[in-house]
């Protein structure tokens, strides 16, 4: 019916399968294609661990393609033939198959072709159902003509109301050409299960006619070896009834019948496995003595078994990623520790109620619901980690799992009644959380959208708030800020009304991030205050307190308040060290943010120490070749650029690029980011040709992978535009910077901080090109945005005053220029102190204007002070150094002729290896000759 290709999705960094279906079928092709597209689209909205995920469907070259999950495993037929399987192992597989079909039916999708070859047992132990009628229909008369002598191995697929499926597994209604529904899938499922249990089909035959005759007799043939319990056989026989109305009402009923183990003793054990089943069913559970609370952790083995652990280890060992094998021991150690904590908490909950009698049965029920949720979240994450491509975020994802010991003080929300709809929604939300933790933001948002659109379980206000929260979190991760805010606001208010301080805290933290990304810094602080209120009311513990301080530090840094940010980050560091120890993985990000704040304060040596500590923690957790190590490397490089050590920075950036090339290859956005940083370092080294080559390669990658409208493309265009300004390529600079502005406007809106920076870049380019009116207009737009959003004292206001001074100077408005430079000096001194190197550039600009105005004494004072300051982080270009010394020479003449001639000589020396500044050198030489 077509061809299946293994493929790679570069944008989402994942492998997948693409099935291309042929259009070479006779009959009602157009109608069939429409049905196929509708059904595949329905499947694309369905996300279930036991259904092969369909990502998208569409036309291609006259046919249809379906992009879907790529699964490594064996068909059920191969799995059965590999080794003898007892009935319990077979039933465990088919319970997963049934769960997948149950979810598909709930989404309105009927399979129509259940058979061993359409069931895959993955290497990760998870079972998936595939091929939900994803083939074009064939002509009904052609089917009828073919049935007479067709062998049972042949595959038949038909239009709606016609034959669908493989004859050996087809339901009677499929043979008769009557309408099919979910009960038809039940029949085929039971045929397949019967064959797996007993080694033969219930309605044997070598041809279609023989199978039809066996079917019409109405009873399955007695198996030669009855290895399964009679109760299981009776449940399967009911699913094999000729009359669809006589079968089980649905898969829920069928699976419940199959789940009854007649060999299990009827003595209930006071374990969490029994407790969780009781809570899930909404029934009371009476426990007879004696009680063994060590059995409370039995449910854990269903989610994280030695077999599952070994499969995960083998999956990472097979990964082509260079750091996967090195990461596996740390990951498994974290999973083992989490499982041990869960088991210990489950036993403690049992002991507290049944042994010590210090907790009520109602509290035990709530603890059981909470622990069941933790298991569901663990199961969802394990399903994501089964793909070795998730290795990069695997360890942080496990560390982000909610701690099971919190279940000893369960949230009020965990008193909610359980039921099948609630359980289904909770499973969907756990999968959203797992995808977010693993870094697949797009997948997480698609799952959250699907869960919300179906609405199952959303009548419960608790579940509705949680669903809104997770969709808002996924939207925030994807920078869809309006959608994020629209979901997180009602999630927060709903949680607070119900007294659910934990969800309220998480929603407030997320809303603070939304506000910061919108440059609404006052609103961000308000949301952090709300989060702190919820934290204190709910007594949520030290780790959430550290998360609050961490987010506060980020918000203050975004608002241009690095000193206050550093205080918050120091509090986060102290709290996390106390709660988790000095080398905990979670400390890495705190050190990273501390380094950024220290760098913004000009304390570059301390920043370097913080970045180095960040790198040490990450190396200890992941090894030398993990791409997360590149982040502190890059920040150390940026700090070295601040110190004027561009050659050392370049070496670090190149080391980071090598790691990313091994991890991601050339065509990856993170590789492009490393190339951009290399371009920045090369530009500082005045190696303009190499810098442009690196930036253009980064641009090509980002355009190819991210598309022309992605904000990262604007970042590279800005780098190229600023490089063009430095090289005096004014038309090219304007073209690049205008395009960067367009992209940022489309991505962030008209009044975002980053859009203001784009206007400022354009103003700078226009001034250098002599287009002063455009420069004035662009600078005014930047100023309006910053005035509306930035707090007083933000460093960008000092930069704005400096830019206005340069523009006034270009217009020969010298008094206005001097006033702007003076104000820039005041603002910078207030923020950084009187000895900061950043003052030197402002003092040199002020001294130059004062010289032009004939205020030579004032010029000498300003230029002299600039010369006494510590060296600037970025050494000025030779022309700026020469201009400052030449200004001092002219200001000193004629009162101090010897000093004046000395300053002029220094100016000339600065330009001796700078052919681009030959005209300035001639001017200086002419002055020296006449003085």
Buried (B, 14 or more C-beta within 10 A) or exposed (E): BBEEEEBEEBEBBBBBBBBBBBBEBEBBBEEBBEBBBEBBBBBBBBBBBBBBBBBEBEEEEEBBBBBBBBBBBBBBBEBBEEEEBEBEBBBEBBBBBBBBBBBBBBBEBBBBBBBBBBBBBBBBBBBBBBBBBBBBBBBBEEBEEBBEEBEBEEEBBBBBEBBBBBBBBBBBBBBEBEEBEBBBBBBBBBBBBBBBBBEEBBBBBEBBBBBBEBBEEEEBBEBEEEBBBEBBBEBBBBBBBBEBEEBBEBBBBBBEBBEEEEEEEEEBBBBBBBBBBBBBEEEEBEBEEEBEBBBBBBBBBEBBEEEBBEBBBEBBEEBEBBBBBBBBEBBBEBBEEBBEBBBBBBBBBBBBBBEEEEBEBEBBBBBBBBBBBBBBBBBBBBBBBBBBBBBBBBBBBBBBBBEBBBBBBBBBBBBBEBBBBBBBBBBBBBBBBBBBBBBBBEBBBBBBBBBBEBEBBBEBBBBBBBBBBBBBBBBBBBBBBEBBBBBBBBBBEBBBEBEBBBBBBBBBBBBBBBBBBBBBBEBBBBBBEBBBBBBEEBEBBEBBBBBBBBBBBBBBBBBBBBEBBBBBBBBBBBBBBEBBEEEBBBBBBBBBBBBBBBBBBBBBEBBBBBBBBBBBBBBEBBBEBBBBBBBBBBBBBBBBBBBBBBEBBBBBBBBBBEBBBEBBEEEBBBBBBBBBBBBBBBBBBEBBEBBBBBBBBBBBBBBEBBEEEBBBBBBBBBBBBBBBBBBEBBEBBBBBBBBBBBBBBEBBBEBBBBBBBBBBBBBBBBBBBEBBEBBBBBBEBBBEBBEEBBEEEBBBBBBBBBBBBBBBBBBEBBEBBBBBBBBBBEBBBEBBEEEBBBBBBBBBBBBBBBBBBEBBEBBBBBBBBBBEBEEBBBBBBBBBBBBBBBBBBBBBBEEBEEBBBBBBBBBBBBBEEBEBBEEBBEBBBEBBEEE
